[in-house]
Each structure stands twice: as structure tokens, then as C-alpha cells.
Amino acid sequence: MAGFRELLAVEWDDNAVETFRLNFPEVPVYHGDIAALTVEEVLRLTGLKPGELDVFDGSPPCQGFSTAGKRVLDDPRNSLFREFVRLLRGLRPKVFVMENVSGMVKGKMKLVFAEIMRELKASGYKVSARLLNAMYFGVPQSRQRMIFIGVRDDLGIEPSHPAGWSVPPVTRDAIGAYILSPEEVGETRLTPLYTQYWHQTIPGKTLGKLKQNIRLHFDKPSKTLQKGEGNGGVYHPAVCRSLCECEMARLGSFPDGFTWVGGKRNSKNRIGNSVPPLFMRSIAQHIRSELLP
């Protein structure tokens, strides 16, 4: 979407790999644990030499940092950024992007954030980290993320971030005029408890005691879409049901032609784990126009 040619994707989740291959058949995929992927294998698969890669982009798992989770400081998933750093030091790309949740700069997690910054800078990069919200980049969803951008020291270019370019789109912009067939809606009926709470809740508010769930407001951006059924659920503003995968995809700024694999649970996981396409496009366009020599 930003004019780059992707040389390799790395992913261990079976459903994520199947979904990616279906939508991007031209991009090679390493299907496995990134910890087992050597720098030499990356260079062989891409045909590159160290220093030739323009952009190295990754999102190390963020559950240990997330404010939606237990926020355990020594969660082993918090250390997976070291695999990113290992490949960064071996590949020596001109620019890197690393995305993570906003929770890594809150409370005790600031210690891990400081360690990550030290390691990235010690890899030979000028590094800038900033909280950006996807809703200012054309995405109808309030989704704040920490975006690290680094430029290799020898290039003499200071890292920077894109400026927001849109008024936050609202839920109506994404799903308000979208007419769904019964096949598209699928099984989205609520249990009696959820139905009771939905009817008692005004749009834009959480469903009673189900604090991680919200009835969306047509004229406001969606809340952050999260991974997992029943956790952080989003419900239709005007119809007593949860959202179908096509509606969630639109709130995530995915194109209508994007294909999901494995039913609603899997598609919700993919959307909840994703960096929204329009958000990432803005970051990539900024790098291409401002940071690459």
C-alpha cells in the first residue's frame, strides 16, 4: 500500500500464516518460531547482504505489557523483543519499525521500555519512540500504540514519526451503511445476560458489569478491538448482537476483499492482533518519503 516490495514474512501461528498466504500469495513466509530463524537464513531467503534491506518491521508479542492483561513484569513474552534485536543487528537494515502496546510505558513496565530503548540504540541506530493513535490515520477505531522508529547511525538521518492526517472516523463511517446478508452476520446472537445488559446500555457505554464489553456509538470511533471471544467484545449500536467479522474488519480498516480463514473466533484474533492497514500505510509512507536515503 505504500509502494514497498515485501521480501519475507515471519509468523508461527498456523491460522495467521494461512490467512496471510491466502491474501498475499506473492510474499514468502517463514512459518515457525522466530527464535529458530537465523540471520543467515533470512539473507538466503531474501537474497540480501547485511545493510541492503530498506525496512525491518516487527511487532514482538505484547501480552505481558498490555493493560488488558495481568501486566507481569517478568512475563517471558516481554523478552521476545530480543529476537527482534538479534535479527536487527545481523541484518543491519537502513530503517526499522517496532510496534507495541501503550501499556509498556505505564507503571512498572517503564523499566522494560527503558531496557528496549537501550538495546535498540546499542544496535547502532538513532531511535525515536512515540505513542500514536490509529484513529488519526484514517482508522475508525481508537487504538493507541507505541511506535519505535530507528535509522541506522551511519545514514545521518534523524528518526521521526508521521503526523496524524484525519479527523477520527466514526463507527457509522465503517458499518453504518453496510447492509449485511444473513450469511455475513452468522451466529452473533447474545446470551440472555448479554441481551439484558445491551438493552440497559446506551450507545458508547460498557455493558453493565461486563466492563470489557461495549455497545458502540455510531458517531464515535470504535474502542480498541481486542483478541479473543468475550474479552473486550464490541456490540452493534442499533441491533442487539455482537459484530460480525466483516464489520470488525472494517473497523480495523481492512479492505472488503480481505479473506479470513477459520470462522469468527480466528478472524477476531487476527484483527485484534493486527496493526490496522491504514495506520501502517501512513508509517510506511513517512519512512519512504522522509527517512530512506
C-alpha positions in Angstrom: 0.0 0.0 0.0 3.0 2.3 0.5 5.0 1.1 -2.5 7.4 -1.3 -0.9 8.1 -4.8 -2.0 8.0 -7.3 0.8 10.7 -9.9 0.8 9.8 -12.1 3.8 7.2 -12.5 6.4 7.8 -14.4 9.7 4.9 -15.9 11.7 4.4 -19.0 13.9 0.6 -19.0 14.3 -1.0 -21.5 11.9 -4.2 -19.5 11.2 -2.3 -16.3 10.8 0.0 -17.9 8.2 -2.9 -19.4 6.3 -4.7 -16.1 6.3 -1.6 -14.2 5.2 -0.8 -16.6 2.4 -4.3 -16.5 1.1 -4.2 -12.7 0.8 -0.6 -12.2 -0.1 0.4 -15.3 -2.1 3.4 -13.5 -3.7 5.2 -12.9 -0.3 7.4 -15.7 1.0 6.6 -16.8 4.6 8.8 -18.4 7.2 6.3 -20.4 9.2 7.9 -21.1 12.6 9.4 -19.7 15.8 11.4 -16.6 15.2 13.9 -17.7 17.8 14.9 -20.6 15.4 15.4 -18.2 12.4 19.0 -17.3 11.8 20.3 -14.2 10.2 22.0 -16.4 7.6 18.7 -18.0 6.7 17.0 -14.6 6.3 19.8 -13.4 4.0 19.5 -16.7 2.0 15.7 -16.4 1.6 15.8 -12.8 0.6 18.9 -12.7 -1.5 20.2 -9.8 0.5 23.5 -8.9 2.1 23.8 -7.2 5.5 22.9 -3.5 5.2 20.9 -3.8 2.0 17.4 -4.1 3.5 15.5 -0.9 3.5 13.0 -1.6 6.3 12.8 -4.2 9.0 9.3 -4.2 10.7 8.0 -6.2 13.6 5.6 -6.5 16.5 7.0 -8.7 19.3 4.2 -10.2 21.3 2.8 -7.7 23.7 0.5 -9.6 26.1 2.9 -9.1 29.0 2.7 -5.3 28.7 -1.0 -4.9 27.8 -3.3 -3.1 30.2 -5.9 -5.6 29.2 -3.8 -8.4 30.8 -2.2 -9.0 34.2 0.9 -6.9 33.3 3.6 -9.3 34.7 7.0 -7.7 34.6 8.9 -11.0 34.0 6.3 -12.4 31.6 8.6 -14.4 29.2 6.8 -12.8 26.2 8.2 -9.5 27.3 11.7 -10.7 26.3 10.8 -11.6 22.7 12.0 -8.2 21.6 15.5 -9.7 22.0 14.8 -11.8 18.9 13.9 -8.7 17.0 17.2 -7.1 18.2 19.2 -10.2 17.3 17.9 -10.0 13.7 18.2 -6.2 13.6 21.9 -6.4 14.5 22.6 -9.1 11.9 20.6 -7.7 9.0 21.6 -4.0 9.6 18.6 -2.5 7.7 18.6 1.2 7.0 15.4 1.7 9.0 13.4 -0.4 11.5 9.9 -0.1 12.9 8.8 -1.9 16.0 5.2 -1.7 17.3 3.8 -2.5 20.7 1.0 -1.6 23.1 0.8 1.6 25.1 1.0 -0.3 28.3 4.8 -0.6 28.1 5.2 3.0 29.2 2.9 2.7 32.2 3.8 1.9 35.8 6.4 -0.8 36.4 6.6 -1.6 32.7 8.6 1.5 32.1 11.6 -0.5 33.2 11.2 -2.8 30.3 10.6 0.1 27.9 13.9 1.7 29.1 15.7 -1.6 28.5 14.3 -1.9 25.0 15.4 1.6 24.1 18.9 0.9 25.4 19.2 -2.3 23.3 17.9 -0.7 20.1 20.3 2.3 20.4 23.2 -0.1 21.2 22.4 -1.8 17.9 23.8 1.2 16.0 20.6 3.2 15.5 19.1 6.6 16.3 15.8 5.7 17.8 12.5 7.6 18.4 9.5 6.2 20.2 6.1 7.8 20.3 2.5 6.9 21.2 0.3 7.2 18.1 -3.4 6.6 17.8 -4.7 4.9 14.7 -7.9 7.0 14.7 -5.9 10.0 13.4 -4.7 8.0 10.5 -8.0 7.1 8.8 -8.9 4.1 11.1 -12.4 4.2 12.7 -11.0 2.8 15.9 -9.3 4.4 18.9 -6.1 2.2 19.0 -3.1 3.7 20.7 0.2 2.0 20.1 3.9 2.7 20.8 5.8 3.0 17.6 9.6 2.7 17.6 11.3 4.0 14.5 15.1 3.7 14.2 17.5 4.9 11.5 21.0 3.4 11.1 23.7 5.7 12.6 25.8 6.0 9.5 23.0 7.4 7.4 23.0 10.7 9.4 19.1 11.0 9.4 17.1 11.7 12.5 14.1 9.4 13.1 10.7 11.0 13.1 7.0 9.9 13.1 4.2 10.7 10.7 1.7 13.4 11.7 -2.0 12.5 12.0 -3.9 13.4 8.9 -7.5 12.7 9.6 -10.3 13.7 11.9 -11.2 10.4 13.7 -13.6 8.4 11.5 -16.6 7.1 13.4 -18.4 3.7 13.6 -21.1 4.9 11.2 -18.4 5.6 8.5 -17.3 2.0 8.7 -20.5 0.0 9.2 -23.5 2.4 9.3 -24.4 2.0 5.7 -23.3 -1.6 5.3 -26.2 -3.9 4.6 -25.5 -7.4 5.8 -26.9 -10.7 4.5 -27.8 -13.4 7.0 -24.7 -15.4 5.8 -22.5 -12.4 6.6 -23.9 -11.9 10.1 -23.6 -15.6 11.0 -24.2 -16.7 14.6 -24.0 -13.4 16.6 -27.0 -13.7 18.9 -26.3 -12.8 22.6 -26.9 -14.9 25.7 -29.8 -13.7 27.9 -27.4 -11.9 30.2 -25.7 -10.0 27.4 -29.1 -9.2 25.8 -30.3 -7.8 29.1 -27.2 -5.6 29.5 -27.3 -4.5 25.9 -30.8 -3.2 26.2 -29.9 -1.4 29.5 -26.9 0.3 28.0 -26.8 3.5 25.9 -24.5 3.5 22.9 -20.9 4.3 23.8 -21.1 2.7 27.2 -19.9 -0.6 28.7 -22.4 -3.4 29.1 -23.3 -3.3 32.8 -20.9 -5.4 34.9 -19.2 -6.7 31.7 -16.7 -3.9 31.8 -14.5 -5.2 28.9 -17.5 -5.1 26.5 -19.1 -2.1 24.9 -22.1 -1.1 22.9 -20.6 1.1 20.1 -21.8 4.6 19.3 -22.5 5.3 15.7 -20.9 8.8 15.9 -17.7 7.9 17.8 -14.7 5.8 16.8 -14.8 2.1 18.0 -13.0 1.2 21.1 -9.8 -0.8 20.7 -10.6 -4.2 19.1 -9.0 -7.0 21.2 -8.1 -10.6 20.6 -10.4 -13.3 21.9 -14.1 -14.0 22.1 -15.9 -12.5 25.0 -12.9 -10.4 26.0 -13.2 -6.8 25.1 -16.2 -7.5 22.9 -17.8 -4.9 20.7 -21.6 -4.8 20.1 -23.7 -3.2 17.4 -25.0 0.3 18.3 -28.6 -0.3 17.0 -29.1 -4.1 16.8 -28.9 -6.5 19.7 -25.9 -8.6 18.5 -22.2 -8.7 18.5 -20.4 -7.6 15.4 -19.7 -10.0 12.5 -16.2 -10.4 11.1 -16.8 -8.2 8.2 -17.9 -5.3 10.5 -14.9 -5.8 12.7 -12.6 -5.9 9.7 -14.0 -2.5 8.5 -13.4 -1.0 12.0 -9.8 -2.3 11.6 -9.5 -0.6 8.2 -9.1 -3.8 6.2 -10.4 -3.8 2.7 -13.7 -5.6 1.9 -11.9 -8.1 -0.3 -9.7 -9.3 2.5 -10.3 -13.0 3.2 -10.5 -14.6 6.6 -9.9 -18.2 7.5 -11.4 -20.4 10.2 -14.5 -18.6 11.3 -15.3 -15.6 13.6 -13.0 -16.6 16.5 -10.0 -16.8 14.3 -10.8 -13.6 12.4 -11.4 -11.7 15.6 -8.0 -12.9 16.8 -6.3 -11.7 13.6 -8.0 -8.3 13.7 -7.4 -7.9 17.4 -3.6 -8.6 17.0 -3.2 -6.5 13.9 -1.6 -3.1 13.2 -4.5 -1.5 11.2 -3.5 -1.4 7.5 -4.3 2.4 7.1 -2.2 3.1 10.2 0.8 1.1 9.0 0.5 2.6 5.5 0.9 6.1 7.0 4.0 5.0 8.9 5.5 3.3 5.8 4.8 6.2 3.6 6.5 8.5 6.0 9.6 6.3 6.1 9.7 6.1 2.4 9.5 9.9 1.8 11.4 11.2 4.8 13.8 8.6 6.3 15.2 6.5 3.5 18.3 7.9 1.7 
